[in-house]
């Protein structure tokens, strides 16, 4: 079930956000003040706790509740970044994945 991410990083249901912001709800969605976050997005984001254990964003939010965003902001929880090397059209590149976003950069030509 999709949730709405408020500017402070907390999540509420769509119904809660609609009742909280009334007529401004759609304006805030359109301008990016409020973001729709799906369960898939929360499952793709991995966080590392201070003891080194890894958990999905959903697991971390369930565990830390209202403290989740402050732990992310102060670095207590760190978002895991994923790097890999890819072969593309005769070149190697560094593929960077962060949650649902990914980039391919740093092409290197293979020489013989």
N, C-alpha and C positions, 0 to 999 in steps of 0.2 A: 504494500500500500504506500503510495506516495505521501511524502511529508513536505512541509514548507519550512525552509531554513530562514530564520529571522536574522536581521543584521548582526546580532550578538553571537550568532552561530547556533543558537538553540533551535530545536525542531518542535513543531506543533503540527497537528492534523490540518488538513485543508479547511475543514469546517471551523476549527478554532481560529485560524487566520482570517477567514472570511468574516466571522463575527467580531473579531478584534479590530479589523481595519475597515469594515463596512464598505462604503462606496470607493475607498481608495485602494482596496485589495487588488483589482485588476491593473490599476496604474502602477502599483508597486511591483507586480509581477512583470509587467511590460518593461519597466525601466531597470529591472534587475535588483531592486532593493530587497525583494523577497525572491527566493529561488526554490523551484520545485526539485526535490531530491527523491529519486526512486530507491527502492530496496536494492536493486542491482548496483547502483552507484555506491551505496554504503557497503555492499559486499565486496566490491572491487578495491576499495581503499583499505590498505593494510597499515596498522599503526604498531609501533614498537614501544613497549612500556619500559620503565627504568630498569627492570630486572632482565630485559632482553627478550621477553616473550612477545609473540606477534599475535595480533587479533584484528578482526575486521572492524571497520568503523561502527557497524551496528553493535557488535559485541562490546566495543569500548564505550559507546554511548549508553548501552544498557547497564554496564558495570559502574561507570562514573557519573551517570545521570547529569545533573546540572553543572558538575565540575569539569565535564569533558572539554568544553571550549576553552576554559581557563588553563587546563593542563596542556592543550595544544598550543595556546598562545605563549605560555611560559617555557615550552620545550620539554615538559615532563613526558608528554606523549609525542613521538616523532613519526611523521608520515613516511612510510617506506617508499623509496624511489627505486624504480626498476630500470636497469640499463642492459642492453644486449647489443651484440654486433650483428649486422645484417648484410647479406649480399644482395645488391640491387643493380641491375643493368651494368655489370662489369666493374662495379665499385663496392667497396665495403663502407658501411656507415654505422654510426652509433645510433641505436634506436633507444629512445628514452620514453618510458611510460610512467605516468603519474595519474593514478585513478583511471578515469575514462579518457584522458587526453594522452596523445602520443605524438612524438616528433621523430623525424629521421634527419640527422645532420652529421656533419664531419665526414664527408665522402673521401675515400682514399682509393686511388687507382692501384690496381694490382699490376706489378711489373714482373717481367720474366727475366 
